[in-house]
Amino acid sequence: KVSGCANDCVASIARSDFPIIGTWRDSIRIDQDEVRSYVKGGFDIRRAVVDKCPTDALTWNEQKQELELEAEECVRCMHCINEMPKALRPGVDRGATILIGGKAPILKSAYLSWVLVPFIKVEPPYDEIKDLLERLWEWWDENARSRERIGELIDRMGMGNFLRAVDLSPVPQMIGRPRANPYFFWQPEELGIETSDNGGKGDVTS
């Protein structure tokens, strides 16, 4: 499923194995004159926008009567744009975020998709997306059990094994929250250890 923006009106995050959601990677465009028009019209910018920013990326400068943005903190959730569409617009460097794993209950409970590729340009002939899909299909075809969806397969085999199999590097955006255990896992070759020195085992734990 494909959604044009993070509002995700078609609920692709919940209904699709491979959601593609439109996004941008530069800053939100702010029209300060329109911002001031909202405020002069009685709009409570602090309560409705600033205080509801999930990462505290927005600040209302009362003295300058300007809305200030820490762009590096913005997660592009669309809330501020939805509240002030005349004053705020998405950036101009646009593309998509690709997620993985959403599904309704089958073998396990319902899954919401999680981030796989934080940003990718979506331009014809879409070779990069097609290549990624082929790698996902091949891994799923070789490893999945009967009726097992790709989100369930990743859950069973581990995100690390999945990323290595489809040749993707881990990035912070893939993590929903910090892990609860203190262990880190490396592949033997990452530590300069021959596989035979590790007794033929997989990851090295510390």
N, C-alpha and C positions, 0 to 999 in steps of 0.2 A: 504494500500500500504506500501511496505517496501523499504527503501533506505539504502544502505550500509554505507553512510557517509553523512556529512552535505552538500555536494555538491547537494544532492537530485536530481539526474539527471532524476528521473521519476516524479518530481514535486509532490510528495506525500503531501506536505504541502498545496497545493492548490486543490488537486483532491481527498482527502480521508477524511472520518470522523474520522479515527483512524490511522494516520501515525505512523510508527515505523522507526526511523532514527538512524543509527549506530553512536556511539560516543565513547569517552573514558573519564576517570575521573582523570587520573594522568597527568603528564606533557608531552608536546610535546618533542619528542626525537630530539636533535640537534647534528649534526655532524659538529663540528667547522671547521675541515679541509675542508669539502665540502663547507661550508659557505665561507671560504676564497678563495676557487677556483672560486666560482661564482663572488666574488668581483674582483679578479685579472683578470677575463675574461671580465671585463667591466660592470658587472651587477650593476645597481644603487640600492643598497639595501635599502637606506633611502627612495627614491621616490617610489619604487615598493612594498616595504614590510613594513618597519617601520612606515612610515607616513600614511599608509592605514589600519593599525591595528585599528579596531573599538573601542577598549578599551585601546589603548596605552600600551599594555602589552609587547611590544618589544622595545628594545633599541640596537642601534649599538654602541659598544665600539670601537672607532677609535684607541685608544692606544693599546688595547689588540687584536684588530681585531677579536672580538667575538660578536656574537649575543646573547643578554641577554634577558631572559624571566621572567616576573612576573607571575608565573603559576596561582596564585589565580585570576588574572585579565583576563585570557584567556577565551573566550567564544566559542572556538573550531569552528570558522567559516570556516576554511580550506583555507583561502586566502593565508597565508604565505606558507602553504604546497603545494598548487597549483603552486605558483611562484617558489619554490625551492624544488622540489620533491627529489632531490638527497641529500639534506642537512637536511631536516625536515621530520619527520614521526610522525604519531599518537602515543599516548602512548600505553602501553601494557595492562592496565586494561580496557578492552573494554566491551561495553554493548550497550544499546540503550536509546534514548530519545523517550518517547511516547507523542504524541500530540493529540489534540481533536478538532473537529469542522469544518474542511475544507469542502468546497462544492462549486458547481456552483450555479448560480441563480435559485431558485425554488420559495419559498414564499417570500424570501427576497433576497438581493443582494449577490454576491459571498463573501465567507468568507475564510480567510487564517487560518489554524490551529494555535493553541497556545499550549504552554507547559502544559502538565498534570503531567507527571512523568519525572523529569530531568534526572534520570539515573536508569536503571534497568539491571541486568544481564540477558542475553538471552541464557539460557541453557536448554537442554531437562530435563524434559518433559514440560517445559514452563508453569507450574501450576500457577505461579504468574500472568502472562499475561492473561491466560484463566480465572482466577478468577476475575480479573479486568474487562474483557470484559463481563462476565456474570452479574456483578453488573451494568455496563453501560446499557446493553440491558434491564435489568429488570426495571431500572428507566425510560429509554426512552419509553418502552412498556406501562408503567403505566401512563405516563404524556404527551406524545406527541400528538399533533393534527394530523389530516389527512395530509399526505405528509410533515410533519415537520421533518427536519433533527435534529440531536442531537445538532449541533452548534446553530441552531435557538432556540431550546428548552432551552439550557443554557442561551442564551441571554434573553429569555422571563422570565424565572424563577429565574435567578440570579446564579452567580458562587458559592456564599456561600451555597445556598440551594442544589445545585448540589453536591458540595464537601461533605456536611454532609450526603447526601443520599447514596453516593457511598463509604463513609468511607475513605476519603482521607484528609490529613492535608494540609492547604495552605502553599505554599513555595514561596519565592521571585521570582523564575524563572517563575512563572505563570503570572507575571505582566509585560506587555509590556512597560508601562510607568507609572509614578506616577499619582494617581487619582487627579482629578481636584477639588473635593469638600472636605471640612474639617471634614466630618462626619466619625465616626467609629461605627461599628455595633457589638454587642455582643449578644449571646444567653442568656436568663435569668439565666440558670444554670451556665454559666461561671462567673456570678457575685453573685452567691449564692441567687438568687431571685426565689421564687416559681412562677410558671406560673400563679397561681390565683392572686398573688400580682401585676401582670402586666396586669390584666384585660383580660387575655387570648390572648394577642397580642404576636407577634413573637419577633423580634429583639428589643433590647434596644439601643437607639441612644444617642450619646453624641457629 
